[in-house]
Amino acid sequence: MIDVGQVLVNSLVTSSIYLLAGIGLTLTIALSRFSNFAYAELVTLGAFFGLFFLGHAGGSLILALLLAFVAVGLASVVSYAFVFQPLVERKSTLIHLMVASIALGFIFRYSIGEAWGWSVLSYQTMWTVYSIGTVKISSLWMIMIATAVLVAVFLHFFLTRTKGGKAIRAIACNPDLAAITGINKQKIIYLVWFCGAGLAAVAGVFRAADTRLFPMMGWEIILPIFATVVLGGIGNFYGLIVAALIIGLVENIGVALLLNFGLSTEYRIALVFLILIVVLIVRPKGLAG
């Protein structure tokens, strides 16, 4: 039998990870006009920075999250300034930028492997588990869901009520017109690359704290993250929220059904992309199209 309540809780946890990681990816694609495949390694880098800062911050998860946010955000800005911005200024094609992002991802991955090793690690942190009837939820899951909700609410007000948020929307919609109105496009892109990578780091910390971490960790979830971004409509924050909820629900319902039929849970990704293909056939621009 499928425990509906547990499936819903698990879906919220999964959706929280995809939402946090997807925000930075959808905004950077919308502003920079290319897919940064090194984003997977930013998630991984955040997880390993979280491990490092947990050991030097008295075991405080909140402090580790903040420090990982800043560290990975800075790494992202530096990579944009020294790799992608020069390519953009030289009118490089989309293929050149994507290949450069793959190469940068390999550099990050093997640097992480050299720094922390290639074996599977864990945070070694015990989380309190609460039971509500047959439903179980850990204190970590509660923090994850609360963080995703707070980030979503904050970004709603930031994108709609502040000059920086309106500038992001303007550049994503029409960069040439935004430049004419005096918006500093480069400054906004740096802001988005910093904050987007920071949220990828937060997602990485949560993922590692809930499961495990190793240098290929980011690639375990990058495909569902891309699926969430595409399903929600690239550059659309509100579509991303809905898409994260849908994919989280589909993935966890799939896991429950696969377990009931005695099949491998690895097939859950196929279910996610099946839903994505069906939706894109009906709405090619995603849910926000």
Residue frames relative to the residue before (quaternion, step in Angstrom):
aa qw qx qy qz dx dy dz
M 1.0000 0.0000 0.0000 0.0000 0.00 0.00 0.00
I 0.3789 -0.7185 0.5406 0.2188 3.55 -1.10 0.76
D 0.3083 -0.7305 0.5834 0.1759 3.56 -0.84 1.03
V 0.3251 -0.7930 0.4827 0.1803 3.58 -0.15 1.31
G 0.6489 0.5336 -0.3182 0.4394 3.57 0.94 -0.87
Q 0.6741 0.4856 -0.2959 0.4714 3.59 0.94 -0.88
V 0.6205 0.5360 -0.3393 0.4610 3.57 1.06 -0.76
L 0.6578 0.5098 -0.3125 0.4579 3.60 0.96 -0.83
V 0.6475 0.5031 -0.3197 0.4748 3.59 0.98 -0.81
N 0.6566 0.5046 -0.3072 0.4689 3.58 0.91 -0.92
S 0.6356 0.5356 -0.3240 0.4518 3.57 1.06 -0.77
L 0.6420 0.5170 -0.3244 0.4640 3.60 0.99 -0.78
V 0.6330 0.5256 -0.3257 0.4658 3.58 1.04 -0.78
T 0.6691 0.4909 -0.2932 0.4747 3.58 0.89 -0.96
S 0.6563 0.5195 -0.3037 0.4552 3.57 0.94 -0.92
S 0.6156 0.5584 -0.3446 0.4364 3.59 1.05 -0.73
I 0.6479 0.5091 -0.3104 0.4741 3.58 0.99 -0.86
Y 0.6944 0.4801 -0.2799 0.4572 3.58 0.83 -1.00
L 0.6388 0.5223 -0.3317 0.4572 3.58 1.04 -0.71
L 0.6789 0.4937 -0.2981 0.4545 3.58 0.82 -0.99
A 0.7079 0.4416 -0.2661 0.4827 3.58 0.90 -0.90
G 0.6739 0.5338 -0.2985 0.4145 3.57 1.03 -0.77
I 0.5536 0.6291 -0.3970 0.3743 3.61 1.11 -0.60
G 0.7040 0.4636 -0.2716 0.4645 3.55 0.76 -1.03
L 0.6609 0.5185 -0.3146 0.4420 3.57 0.96 -0.84
T 0.6902 0.4811 -0.2987 0.4505 3.60 0.82 -0.92
L 0.6787 0.4862 -0.3002 0.4615 3.60 1.00 -0.76
T 0.6588 0.4945 -0.3242 0.4651 3.60 0.98 -0.75
I 0.6251 0.5111 -0.3462 0.4777 3.60 1.04 -0.67
A 0.6645 0.5208 -0.3077 0.4388 3.58 0.93 -0.91
L 0.7372 0.4120 -0.2331 0.4822 3.60 0.96 -0.81
S 0.7665 0.3776 -0.1968 0.4808 3.59 0.91 -0.90
R 0.3506 -0.7926 0.4399 0.2352 3.57 1.33 -0.23
F 0.7251 0.2991 -0.2953 0.5455 3.60 1.00 0.80
S 0.4936 -0.6552 0.4898 0.2954 3.55 -1.24 0.52
N 0.2433 -0.7766 0.5692 0.1172 3.54 -0.72 1.10
F 0.2037 -0.8220 0.5222 0.1002 3.58 -0.15 1.28
A 0.5412 0.5907 -0.4099 0.4360 3.59 1.26 -0.10
Y 0.4297 0.7152 -0.4516 0.3162 3.58 1.28 -0.10
A 0.5857 0.5808 -0.3697 0.4277 3.58 1.09 -0.68
E 0.6890 0.4744 -0.2766 0.4730 3.57 0.98 -0.87
L 0.5768 0.5592 -0.3875 0.4522 3.61 1.16 -0.41
V 0.6080 0.5283 -0.3389 0.4862 3.57 1.11 -0.70
T 0.6698 0.4945 -0.2894 0.4724 3.58 0.92 -0.95
L 0.6474 0.5260 -0.3181 0.4506 3.57 0.92 -0.91
G 0.6318 0.5318 -0.3250 0.4608 3.56 1.03 -0.77
A 0.6398 0.5322 -0.3189 0.4537 3.57 1.02 -0.83
F 0.7027 0.4532 -0.2736 0.4753 3.58 0.92 -0.88
F 0.6078 0.5139 -0.3597 0.4869 3.59 1.07 -0.59
G 0.6096 0.5522 -0.3430 0.4537 3.57 1.07 -0.71
L 0.6347 0.5229 -0.3156 0.4734 3.55 1.02 -0.86
F 0.6681 0.5068 -0.2950 0.4580 3.57 0.94 -0.94
F 0.7226 0.4505 -0.2582 0.4563 3.58 0.80 -1.00
L 0.5757 0.5674 -0.3832 0.4470 3.60 1.14 -0.52
G 0.6867 0.4842 -0.2758 0.4669 3.56 1.04 -0.79
H 0.7580 0.3392 -0.1946 0.5220 3.59 1.22 -0.39
A 0.6887 0.4474 -0.2823 0.4958 3.58 1.26 0.18
G 0.6200 -0.5912 0.3386 0.3892 3.55 1.12 0.65
G 0.6344 -0.5601 0.3341 0.4149 3.59 1.15 0.49
S 0.4373 0.7010 -0.4600 0.3252 3.61 1.21 0.28
L 0.3517 -0.7538 0.5175 0.2009 3.58 -0.52 1.18
I 0.6440 0.5369 -0.3317 0.4325 3.60 0.91 -0.86
L 0.6723 0.4823 -0.2958 0.4775 3.58 0.91 -0.91
A 0.6332 0.5263 -0.3268 0.4639 3.58 1.01 -0.79
L 0.6293 0.5342 -0.3266 0.4604 3.59 1.03 -0.78
L 0.6758 0.4984 -0.2916 0.4581 3.58 0.89 -0.96
L 0.6844 0.4819 -0.2881 0.4651 3.58 0.90 -0.92
A 0.6364 0.5091 -0.3241 0.4804 3.59 1.04 -0.76
F 0.5961 0.5699 -0.3458 0.4476 3.59 1.06 -0.78
V 0.7054 0.4604 -0.2630 0.4703 3.57 0.81 -1.05
A 0.6737 0.5184 -0.3061 0.4285 3.60 0.84 -0.98
V 0.7093 0.4323 -0.2654 0.4895 3.59 0.85 -0.94
G 0.5956 0.5618 -0.3591 0.4481 3.59 1.09 -0.64
L 0.6616 0.4910 -0.2960 0.4832 3.57 0.99 -0.86
A 0.6297 0.5295 -0.3330 0.4607 3.60 1.00 -0.80
S 0.6506 0.5194 -0.3073 0.4610 3.56 1.04 -0.79
V 0.6576 0.5074 -0.3074 0.4643 3.58 0.94 -0.89
V 0.6469 0.5140 -0.3144 0.4674 3.57 0.98 -0.86
S 0.6610 0.5020 -0.3128 0.4618 3.60 0.94 -0.86
Y 0.6437 0.5028 -0.3325 0.4714 3.59 1.01 -0.71
A 0.6813 0.5166 -0.2940 0.4272 3.58 0.88 -0.98
F 0.7925 0.3413 -0.1636 0.4782 3.58 0.93 -0.88
V 0.7368 0.3671 -0.2315 0.5185 3.61 1.20 -0.28
F 0.8139 0.3288 -0.1646 0.4498 3.56 0.47 -1.20
Q 0.6402 0.5370 -0.3453 0.4272 3.60 0.92 -0.78
P 0.6544 0.4894 -0.3384 0.4666 3.66 0.88 -0.75
L 0.6391 0.5210 -0.3284 0.4607 3.58 1.04 -0.73
V 0.6403 0.5183 -0.3182 0.4691 3.56 1.01 -0.85
E 0.6678 0.5099 -0.2983 0.4528 3.59 0.94 -0.91
R 0.6936 0.4335 -0.2682 0.5090 3.59 1.19 -0.52
K 0.4810 -0.7075 0.4025 0.3256 3.58 1.31 0.38
S 0.1740 0.8020 -0.5481 0.1617 3.58 0.99 0.85
T 0.5207 -0.6458 0.4609 0.3153 3.55 -1.13 0.63
L 0.6956 -0.4550 0.3584 0.4249 3.52 -1.35 0.19
I 0.6313 0.5387 -0.3259 0.4529 3.58 1.01 -0.82
H 0.6417 0.5250 -0.3256 0.4545 3.60 0.94 -0.86
L 0.6747 0.4979 -0.2953 0.4579 3.57 0.92 -0.91
M 0.6664 0.4986 -0.3051 0.4629 3.58 0.96 -0.83
V 0.6444 0.5019 -0.3219 0.4788 3.59 1.00 -0.79
A 0.6293 0.5278 -0.3310 0.4646 3.59 1.03 -0.76
S 0.6525 0.5075 -0.3205 0.4625 3.59 1.01 -0.77
I 0.6206 0.5208 -0.3415 0.4764 3.60 1.08 -0.69
A 0.6515 0.5102 -0.3122 0.4667 3.58 0.95 -0.88
L 0.6486 0.5091 -0.3170 0.4686 3.58 0.97 -0.85
G 0.6190 0.5537 -0.3351 0.4449 3.55 1.06 -0.75
F 0.6450 0.5089 -0.3158 0.4746 3.58 1.00 -0.82
I 0.6288 0.5281 -0.3384 0.4596 3.59 1.01 -0.78
F 0.6517 0.5027 -0.3092 0.4765 3.58 0.93 -0.90
R 0.6778 0.5248 -0.3027 0.4167 3.57 0.83 -1.04
Y 0.7329 0.4161 -0.2541 0.4745 3.58 0.79 -0.97
S 0.5740 0.5494 -0.3804 0.4733 3.59 1.20 -0.38
I 0.6333 0.5140 -0.3188 0.4827 3.56 1.04 -0.82
G 0.6585 0.5206 -0.3080 0.4477 3.59 0.95 -0.90
E 0.6693 0.4858 -0.3006 0.4751 3.57 1.01 -0.78
A 0.6886 0.4950 -0.2849 0.4468 3.58 1.01 -0.78
W 0.8248 0.2152 -0.0834 0.5161 3.59 0.86 -0.94
G 0.5497 -0.6068 0.4103 0.4016 3.60 1.21 -0.15
W 0.4965 -0.6875 0.4642 0.2554 3.56 -1.31 0.35
S 0.5227 0.6351 -0.4234 0.3798 3.59 1.22 0.00
V 0.5791 -0.5842 0.4468 0.3518 3.54 -1.28 0.44
L 0.1033 -0.7975 0.5942 0.0170 3.57 -0.86 1.03
S 0.1449 -0.7659 0.6138 0.1251 3.55 -1.32 0.12
Y 0.6049 -0.5930 0.4039 0.3455 3.54 -1.27 0.40
Q 0.2669 -0.7977 0.4997 0.2069 3.59 1.25 -0.34
T 0.4751 0.6478 -0.4499 0.3903 3.57 1.02 0.84
M 0.3041 -0.7496 0.5623 0.1716 3.56 -0.91 0.95
W 0.1547 -0.7922 0.5872 0.0619 3.57 -0.86 1.00
T 0.4853 -0.6585 0.4918 0.2981 3.56 -0.99 0.83
V 0.1881 -0.7798 0.5905 0.0886 3.57 -0.93 0.93
Y 0.1677 -0.7860 0.5915 0.0642 3.55 -0.83 1.07
S 0.2178 -0.7708 0.5879 0.1137 3.57 -1.10 0.75
I 0.0341 -0.7578 0.6516 -0.0001 3.54 -0.94 0.99
G 0.7719 -0.1289 0.0340 0.6216 3.53 0.10 1.30
T 0.7888 -0.2355 0.2080 0.5282 3.56 -0.70 -1.10
V 0.5884 0.5903 -0.3575 0.4214 3.57 1.30 -0.18
K 0.1265 -0.7841 0.6051 0.0553 3.56 -0.91 0.93
I 0.0378 0.7807 -0.6215 0.0528 3.55 -1.01 0.88
S 0.3250 -0.7620 0.5327 0.1729 3.57 -0.87 0.98
S 0.6406 -0.5134 0.3998 0.4077 3.54 -1.28 0.33
L 0.6028 0.5536 -0.3517 0.4543 3.59 1.11 -0.66
W 0.6542 0.5097 -0.3164 0.4606 3.59 0.91 -0.87
M 0.6374 0.5286 -0.3281 0.4545 3.57 0.99 -0.80
I 0.6452 0.5042 -0.3131 0.4811 3.58 1.03 -0.80
M 0.6376 0.5386 -0.3249 0.4448 3.58 0.98 -0.85
I 0.6882 0.4747 -0.2833 0.4699 3.57 0.82 -1.00
A 0.6581 0.5123 -0.3099 0.4565 3.58 0.93 -0.90
T 0.6390 0.5260 -0.3223 0.4595 3.59 1.01 -0.81
A 0.6568 0.5093 -0.3130 0.4596 3.59 0.91 -0.89
V 0.6530 0.5060 -0.3136 0.4682 3.60 0.96 -0.83
L 0.6702 0.4989 -0.3004 0.4602 3.59 0.88 -0.93
V 0.6472 0.5077 -0.3210 0.4694 3.61 0.97 -0.82
A 0.6497 0.5200 -0.3180 0.4544 3.59 0.96 -0.86
V 0.6650 0.4917 -0.3011 0.4747 3.59 0.93 -0.89
F 0.6481 0.5212 -0.3169 0.4559 3.58 0.92 -0.92
L 0.6926 0.4798 -0.2894 0.4542 3.59 0.84 -0.96
H 0.5788 0.5689 -0.3814 0.4426 3.59 1.09 -0.61
F 0.7112 0.4356 -0.2592 0.4872 3.57 0.82 -0.97
F 0.6310 0.5364 -0.3415 0.4444 3.59 1.03 -0.73
L 0.7167 0.4612 -0.2588 0.4547 3.59 0.87 -0.97
T 0.7591 0.3921 -0.2055 0.4773 3.58 1.11 -0.61
R 0.7872 0.3568 -0.1662 0.4747 3.61 1.09 -0.59
T 0.7273 0.4106 -0.2486 0.4906 3.63 1.16 -0.28
K 0.6160 -0.5548 0.4115 0.3787 3.56 -1.24 0.48
G 0.6388 0.5339 -0.3276 0.4467 3.58 1.00 -0.82
G 0.6665 0.5074 -0.2957 0.4593 3.57 0.96 -0.88
K 0.6638 0.4871 -0.2989 0.4824 3.56 0.99 -0.84
A 0.6159 0.5366 -0.3468 0.4609 3.58 1.11 -0.64
I 0.6202 0.5346 -0.3356 0.4658 3.60 1.02 -0.78
R 0.6728 0.4927 -0.2936 0.4674 3.57 0.90 -0.93
A 0.6488 0.5315 -0.3164 0.4433 3.57 1.00 -0.84
I 0.6740 0.4857 -0.2948 0.4721 3.59 0.92 -0.92
A 0.6440 0.5195 -0.3230 0.4593 3.58 0.99 -0.82
C 0.6960 0.4754 -0.2694 0.4658 3.59 1.04 -0.79
N 0.7929 -0.1202 0.1358 0.5817 3.58 0.80 -1.03
P 0.2291 -0.8282 0.4943 0.1315 3.63 0.09 1.24
D 0.6447 0.5255 -0.3354 0.4425 3.61 0.99 -0.73
L 0.6702 0.4792 -0.2959 0.4833 3.57 0.91 -0.88
A 0.6241 0.5407 -0.3362 0.4529 3.59 1.05 -0.76
A 0.6421 0.5231 -0.3195 0.4604 3.59 1.03 -0.80
I 0.6350 0.5392 -0.3267 0.4464 3.58 1.02 -0.80
T 0.6874 0.4851 -0.2812 0.4617 3.58 1.03 -0.75
G 0.6150 -0.6015 0.3295 0.3890 3.59 1.28 0.07
I 0.4274 0.6936 -0.4768 0.3301 3.59 1.22 0.20
N 0.3703 -0.7157 0.5505 0.2181 3.58 -0.92 0.96
K 0.2739 -0.8145 0.4912 0.1427 3.55 0.01 1.34
Q 0.6634 0.5246 -0.3192 0.4276 3.59 0.89 -0.90
K 0.6425 0.5269 -0.3143 0.4590 3.56 1.00 -0.83
I 0.6640 0.4973 -0.2994 0.4714 3.58 0.97 -0.86
I 0.6365 0.5244 -0.3330 0.4572 3.60 1.00 -0.78
Y 0.6286 0.5215 -0.3306 0.4728 3.59 1.00 -0.79
L 0.6398 0.5301 -0.3213 0.4543 3.59 0.97 -0.88
V 0.6865 0.4827 -0.2833 0.4641 3.57 0.89 -0.96
W 0.6582 0.4984 -0.3204 0.4644 3.60 0.95 -0.80
F 0.6414 0.5127 -0.3280 0.4672 3.60 1.05 -0.68
C 0.7366 0.4257 -0.2435 0.4658 3.58 0.67 -1.10
G 0.6344 0.5393 -0.3323 0.4430 3.59 1.03 -0.77
A 0.6710 0.4715 -0.2915 0.4924 3.57 0.95 -0.87
G 0.6069 0.5575 -0.3525 0.4434 3.57 1.08 -0.68
L 0.6699 0.4742 -0.2958 0.4886 3.58 0.99 -0.82
A 0.5857 0.5443 -0.3683 0.4744 3.60 1.12 -0.57
A 0.6395 0.5227 -0.3165 0.4664 3.58 1.04 -0.80
V 0.6310 0.5250 -0.3280 0.4675 3.59 1.00 -0.83
A 0.6488 0.5042 -0.3125 0.4766 3.58 0.95 -0.87
G 0.6463 0.5283 -0.3134 0.4527 3.58 1.02 -0.79
V 0.6373 0.5197 -0.3227 0.4687 3.57 1.00 -0.83
F 0.6692 0.4963 -0.2999 0.4647 3.58 0.89 -0.93
R 0.6517 0.5207 -0.3151 0.4527 3.57 0.93 -0.88
A 0.6838 0.4791 -0.2828 0.4721 3.57 0.92 -0.93
A 0.6469 0.5216 -0.3231 0.4528 3.58 0.99 -0.81
D 0.7025 0.4626 -0.2573 0.4757 3.56 1.11 -0.70
T 0.7933 0.2140 -0.1120 0.5588 3.59 1.12 -0.62
R 0.6235 -0.4669 0.3950 0.4871 3.57 -0.15 -1.31
L 0.2461 -0.7720 0.5593 0.1749 3.57 -1.24 0.08
F 0.1121 0.7376 -0.6593 0.0935 3.52 -1.23 0.73
P 0.7153 -0.5109 0.2555 0.4026 3.64 -1.12 0.49
M 0.7033 0.4285 -0.2749 0.4963 3.63 1.17 -0.39
M 0.3243 0.8007 -0.4680 0.1860 3.59 1.28 0.10
G 0.6520 0.5492 -0.3196 0.4138 3.56 0.92 -0.90
W 0.6611 0.5152 -0.3066 0.4511 3.56 1.08 -0.75
E 0.5344 0.6124 -0.4108 0.4130 3.60 1.23 -0.22
I 0.8107 0.2691 -0.1141 0.5073 3.58 1.02 -0.77
I 0.4698 0.7051 -0.4490 0.2839 3.61 1.20 -0.14
L 0.6346 0.5352 -0.3495 0.4344 3.63 1.00 -0.69
P 0.6649 0.4592 -0.3239 0.4921 3.66 0.87 -0.75
I 0.6123 0.5392 -0.3558 0.4557 3.60 1.09 -0.63
F 0.6517 0.4907 -0.3080 0.4896 3.59 0.96 -0.86
A 0.6297 0.5318 -0.3347 0.4568 3.58 1.01 -0.79
T 0.6393 0.5256 -0.3184 0.4622 3.57 1.02 -0.81
V 0.6571 0.5160 -0.3006 0.4599 3.57 0.95 -0.92
V 0.6875 0.4753 -0.2819 0.4712 3.59 0.88 -0.96
L 0.6555 0.5190 -0.3115 0.4516 3.58 0.94 -0.88
G 0.7055 0.4643 -0.2681 0.4635 3.58 0.96 -0.83
G 0.5124 -0.6021 0.4440 0.4217 3.57 1.19 -0.48
I 0.4229 -0.7435 0.4527 0.2519 3.56 -0.41 1.23
G 0.8103 0.2303 -0.2047 0.4986 3.53 -0.82 1.07
N 0.6495 0.5105 -0.3234 0.4614 3.59 1.25 -0.13
F 0.3518 -0.7787 0.4873 0.1800 3.55 -0.38 1.28
Y 0.6945 0.4786 -0.2853 0.4552 3.59 0.89 -0.91
G 0.6167 0.5233 -0.3417 0.4785 3.57 1.09 -0.65
L 0.6138 0.5602 -0.3358 0.4435 3.55 1.11 -0.75
I 0.6272 0.5392 -0.3396 0.4479 3.60 0.97 -0.82
V 0.6797 0.4812 -0.2860 0.4741 3.57 0.86 -0.99
A 0.6592 0.5177 -0.3069 0.4508 3.58 0.94 -0.90
A 0.6344 0.5295 -0.3312 0.4555 3.60 0.99 -0.80
L 0.6547 0.5038 -0.3099 0.4706 3.57 0.99 -0.83
I 0.6599 0.5110 -0.3087 0.4562 3.59 0.96 -0.87
I 0.7049 0.4617 -0.2784 0.4609 3.58 0.79 -1.00
G 0.6193 0.5341 -0.3422 0.4628 3.59 1.03 -0.72
L 0.6702 0.4929 -0.2922 0.4717 3.57 0.98 -0.87
V 0.6621 0.5073 -0.3086 0.4571 3.58 0.88 -0.95
E 0.6612 0.5225 -0.3120 0.4388 3.58 0.90 -0.93
N 0.7314 0.4313 -0.2540 0.4631 3.60 0.85 -0.90
I 0.5873 0.5156 -0.3745 0.4989 3.59 1.13 -0.49
G 0.6300 0.5419 -0.3228 0.4530 3.56 1.04 -0.81
V 0.6368 0.5251 -0.3246 0.4620 3.57 0.98 -0.86
A 0.6657 0.5050 -0.3042 0.4575 3.59 0.91 -0.93
L 0.6764 0.4850 -0.2976 0.4676 3.60 0.91 -0.87
L 0.6532 0.5189 -0.3183 0.4504 3.58 0.94 -0.86
L 0.6431 0.5122 -0.3194 0.4713 3.58 1.01 -0.78
N 0.6457 0.5273 -0.3195 0.4505 3.58 1.02 -0.81
F 0.7286 0.3977 -0.2294 0.5082 3.58 1.09 -0.70
G 0.5068 -0.6859 0.4033 0.3318 3.58 1.28 0.14
L 0.4951 0.6528 -0.4283 0.3811 3.59 1.19 0.55
S 0.6301 -0.5402 0.3995 0.3894 3.55 -1.28 0.37
T 0.4626 -0.6926 0.4840 0.2682 3.58 -0.98 0.86
E 0.4682 0.6786 -0.4411 0.3545 3.60 1.28 -0.12
Y 0.5985 0.5876 -0.3552 0.4127 3.58 1.19 -0.50
R 0.4698 0.6960 -0.4451 0.3111 3.61 1.21 -0.22
I 0.6086 0.5556 -0.3563 0.4404 3.60 1.08 -0.65
A 0.6114 0.5460 -0.3453 0.4569 3.58 1.07 -0.72
L 0.6360 0.5244 -0.3279 0.4615 3.59 1.02 -0.76
V 0.6256 0.5445 -0.3294 0.4513 3.57 1.02 -0.84
F 0.7267 0.4305 -0.2536 0.4714 3.57 0.82 -0.97
L 0.5542 0.5741 -0.3943 0.4558 3.59 1.21 -0.38
I 0.6502 0.4980 -0.3003 0.4889 3.57 0.98 -0.89
L 0.6370 0.5376 -0.3231 0.4481 3.57 0.97 -0.89
I 0.6687 0.5016 -0.3064 0.4554 3.61 0.88 -0.93
V 0.6534 0.5194 -0.3163 0.4508 3.59 0.92 -0.89
V 0.6741 0.4907 -0.2971 0.4653 3.59 0.90 -0.94
L 0.6868 0.4900 -0.2943 0.4489 3.60 0.90 -0.87
I 0.5803 0.5496 -0.3817 0.4643 3.59 1.16 -0.47
V 0.7016 0.4416 -0.2545 0.4980 3.57 1.03 -0.82
R 0.7937 0.0814 -0.0118 0.6027 3.58 0.99 -0.91
P 0.2627 -0.8275 0.4733 0.1492 3.62 0.14 1.26
K 0.7147 0.4296 -0.2616 0.4860 3.61 1.11 -0.54
G 0.6292 -0.5399 0.3407 0.4434 3.57 1.25 0.25
L 0.7592 -0.3955 0.2677 0.4423 3.53 -1.33 0.02
A 0.7115 0.4484 -0.2531 0.4782 3.57 1.09 -0.70
G 0.4121 0.7600 -0.4360 0.2497 3.58 1.28 -0.03
